[in-house]
Amino acid sequence: MNSPIDPTLWTCSAYEVARLDALHRLELLDTPPSEAFDRITRMAAQLFNLPIAAVSLTDSDRQWFKSKVGVEHDAIPRMRAPCATVADTAGVLVVPDLLEDEHFRDSGLAEGGIRFYAGAPLNTSEGYCLGAMCVLGTEPRQVTAAESQALQDLATMVMAQIELQHALGRIDPVSGLPNRNQFIGDFTDIELAGQAGDMRLAALVSLASPQELSDAQRVMGAGCLDDMVRDAMPQLRLAGAGKIYHVGTTQFAFFAPPGISLETFCSQLQSWLDVRASHGRARFLTTTTVGIAPFTIGQTEGLDLLRNMHSAAHDGLAAERCVRVFSSEHDAILQRRFWLVNAFGAALAGRDQLHLVYQPKVMLKDGACASVEALLRWTHPEIGAISPGEFIPVIEGTSLARATTEWVLTAAMRQMAAWRHDGVALQVAVNVSAVNLEEPDFCDRVMQLLRRHGLPPSSLAIELTESALMRNPKVAQATLERLARAGVQLAIDDFGTGYSSLSYLQSLPANVVKIDQSFMRNLAHDERRRALVGTMIKLSHDLGHKVVAEGVETVEVEDFLRAAGCDEVQGYLHARPLAPNALAEWLAGRAG
């Protein structure tokens, strides 16, 4: 028998680390019994006429039995187990009598009545031994050369079954093509075979956009996606794609031939897309795009390459020509947006990153301030202040929009209640998004917050943009009518930059129209702009709305607005957005 390896080397051997990695990647440990393995184990017990046989896998600290005959336990300790020696030596091990063997005498097997052991290694094609195909008996015995060969043949059969099952995890059942796992494996091989620093290209073909896939599945069922995949496969082969990988529901990836230029590769794929667009059966229902990603040997991870290709293919949906090359600059923007969402979620859950500032609205008639607009600010503990112009549009498109509005409303009403306790009755305006208007319980939550803080509904103004109103007009109308009936004030924000539809302006129960700050730029010297703003003010008044002009920064602009009949102004001419204490000082200064 081969000399056993010292068990103290198990944790420090580089081979052992690689061997365990190979074992775990097969995902066999702790899986249910399998008839395919049990059949081989029964055959081993019958062939040797022994009561015990097992397929034993050697983990870091145990022998786990994938298949067993005559064994009660699912696992035994690895220490001094004969199968562990097989894994260490990757060779056949025969112990004619365990009681007579100085190494295995105290293994515990002999104490259980086991006297004989024979095991053949389960070797992978890379040379790692996963464990043993073993047989055991209660009487000492020898093994003939024929029996030793038979045991090795059985071990080979076990490994063939293992590799077959592993291969099934690398083949897509619909297309029969290698899947994403195989793509990653082959990418690793390319990395190992290539020269560090060499540039290669890979492409991902997406047969349809996510919305198109959803629509097709809703109308025709999941089978239509399978048909789409099968129809595309011959076309992909005609494109000269080489080995094709099925990496998503309707997505395929492949590597470009070494040495091909990016320009040539793009041209080839665009030509293929043009042919597909003119002959494909699904060309009227779907949009096929191609994302190309360069990668450098030794500097790119396989999953990152897939992500880059997917990102480029998605960008192709908005392009005139549907082949797009991955852009690191655009990716940086996407990564920033993703970071913003995750970091903002943590900010909402915390207590010290978010705060409100308040910008006064000044009445042009007498210079008084009876209302302010609450504006959300975010100071990240590491990045510092993050512009609301950057994070608010991102958050409004996510599931965080509801929680954000809830946070702002709660903080604004808490501050209103504190001001009223100090004798300052200010109306506070809060911005809400289209998502909020579509929430069935939005009105109920607003009224509940007002009652909790002891505030009259008229103390709160809800500001919403024209685009938010038009996203789902009927639902928005119903929500706003409920708020208006309850006494909450309503304002149309950024008026003039969206749809500016007179039909919705006259039908919505709004109290205020806020002219967007973009109309204030050069207003003092632009006659056409002055005429437009004057018309907007008159129109809003004719429909019964109060008018607030945003972004007023100069006396000349304010004088024109006063002459045109504007009711209130908001802007740096009077005050920047202020913290509550600073606003109190500003109000006191004006009163004095």
HELIX and SHEET records of a PDB file:
HELIX    1   1 PRO A    7  LEU A    9  5                                   3    
HELIX    2   2 ALA A   14  ARG A   25  1                                  12    
HELIX    3   3 GLU A   35  PHE A   48  1                                  14    
HELIX    4   4 PRO A   82  THR A   89  1                                   8    
HELIX    5   5 LEU A   98  GLU A  100  5                                   3    
HELIX    6   6 ALA A  110  GLY A  112  5                                   3    
HELIX    7   7 ALA A  145  LEU A  168  1                                  24    
HELIX    8   8 ARG A  180  ALA A  193  1                                  14    
HELIX    9   9 PRO A  210  MET A  220  1                                  11    
HELIX   10  10 GLY A  223  LEU A  238  1                                  16    
HELIX   11  11 LEU A  262  HIS A  279  1                                  18    
HELIX   12  12 GLY A  302  ASP A  315  1                                  14    
HELIX   13  13 GLY A  316  ALA A  318  5                                   3    
HELIX   14  14 SER A  328  ALA A  349  1                                  22    
HELIX   15  15 PRO A  388  GLU A  396  1                                   9    
HELIX   16  16 LEU A  400  HIS A  421  1                                  22    
HELIX   17  17 ALA A  434  LEU A  437  1                                   4    
HELIX   18  18 PHE A  442  ARG A  452  1                                  11    
HELIX   19  19 PRO A  457  SER A  459  5                                   3    
HELIX   20  20 GLU A  466  ARG A  471  1                                   6    
HELIX   21  21 PRO A  473  ALA A  486  1                                  14    
HELIX   22  22 LEU A  502  SER A  507  1                                   6    
HELIX   23  23 GLN A  517  MET A  520  5                                   4    
HELIX   24  24 GLU A  527  ASP A  542  1                                  16    
HELIX   25  25 VAL A  555  ALA A  563  1                                   9    
HELIX   26  26 PRO A  580  ALA A  591  1                                  12    
SHEET    1   A 6 ALA A  75  PRO A  77  0                                        
SHEET    2   A 6 ARG A  62  VAL A  69 -1                                        
SHEET    3   A 6 ILE A  52  THR A  58 -1                                        
SHEET    4   A 6 CYS A 129  GLY A 137 -1                                        
SHEET    5   A 6 PHE A 116  ASN A 123 -1                                        
SHEET    6   A 6 LEU A  93  VAL A  95 -1                                        
SHEET    1   B 5 TYR A 245  GLY A 248  0                                        
SHEET    2   B 5 GLN A 251  PHE A 255 -1                                        
SHEET    3   B 5 MET A 199  SER A 206 -1                                        
SHEET    4   B 5 THR A 289  THR A 296 -1                                        
SHEET    5   B 5 VAL A 323  VAL A 325  1                                        
SHEET    1   C 9 GLY A 384  ILE A 386  0                                        
SHEET    2   C 9 CYS A 369  HIS A 380 -1                                        
SHEET    3   C 9 LEU A 354  MET A 363 -1                                        
SHEET    4   C 9 GLU A 568  GLN A 570 -1                                        
SHEET    5   C 9 LYS A 546  GLU A 550  1                                        
SHEET    6   C 9 VAL A 512  ILE A 515  1                                        
SHEET    7   C 9 GLN A 489  PHE A 495  1                                        
SHEET    8   C 9 LEU A 460  THR A 465  1                                        
SHEET    9   C 9 GLN A 427  ASN A 431  1                                        
END                                                                             
